[in-house]
Amino acid sequence: MTAPEAAAGRLLLDFLDERFPQIGRAEWQRRLEAGAVTDERGAPLAGGWRIPGQCRIRYWREVAVEAAIPFEETILYQDERLLVADKPHFVPVTPSGPWVNECLLYRLMRKTGCARLIPLHRLDRETAGVVLFSKDVSTRAAYSGLFMRGEAGKRYEALGALPPGPQREWQVESRIEKGEPWFRMKETEGIVNARTRIRLEETRGAWGRFGIEPLTGKQHQIRLHMARIGAPIGHDWLYPDLQPEPKVDFVNPLQLIAREVAFRDPVTGADRLFRSAYALDWPA
């Protein structure tokens, strides 16, 4: 959460109580006393701390009941600056809906003891694969800039329905904006803001395995563009048509994996390549 410049000089407890009135002042006081509200470096903040101006404030969102997600991430690599994880399907990267303690960020904080972890890019809860985290505040901007400028190469793999016709390669371009309901995106008229390269690499019956290179990073971009070419991803309940939300039973994972992330390290100059070990499940 970012406290705006206009909050300068305000007591933290007053700011939190006004910003999130549904939680209640007493509950914020309890969380502050428990050390659950920190600055960007992970240092606990007290309710009497005065906000100096625009700044980042972190807090642990809580839920009354949280289902365990029965899949565990793998740490592919870490040094003093980076941590690279292989995320399972169903695990959100950051707190989302009913999942807080089960999110990848908090799992990794507990596993490594590093309270300064910050994800450097997004990955849907339903998608498995490679996710990078910053461990070091001083180099965070250098690494996050790779993703903001499109300098980190990302490659995905998906199983989708075979599209009609003989075509095996596509470059899909469209404009993606927020849709309805709020958790869906939609393609609209206007200036293109989403580009994806797609290649059909293998077929089995009515299904294909696709290699996918997103050239931009809009939410649900790959899922929308796969549906657009007539190859909706296996077990996608959002696209092309909204289906009833599946039960939280952790079966039928979305057949989409963030397979690789590659880049030139902005600090060391070394070429980096990280690859997910997760497999796609071909339909029987």
Secondary structure, DSSP 8 states (H G I E B T S, - for coil): -EE-GGGTT-BHHHHHHHH-TTT-HHHHHHHHHTT-EEETTS-B--TT-B--SSEEEEE----S---------EEEEE-SSEEEEEE-TT--SS-BTTBSTTSHHHHHHHHH--TT-EESS---TT-EEEEEEE--HHHHHHHHHHHHTT-SEEEEEEEEE--SSS--EEEEEEEEEE-SSTT-EEEESSS--EEEEEEEEEEETTEEEEEEEESS--TTHHHHHHHHTT--BTT-SSSSS------SS--S--SEEEEEEEEE-TTT--EEEEE---------
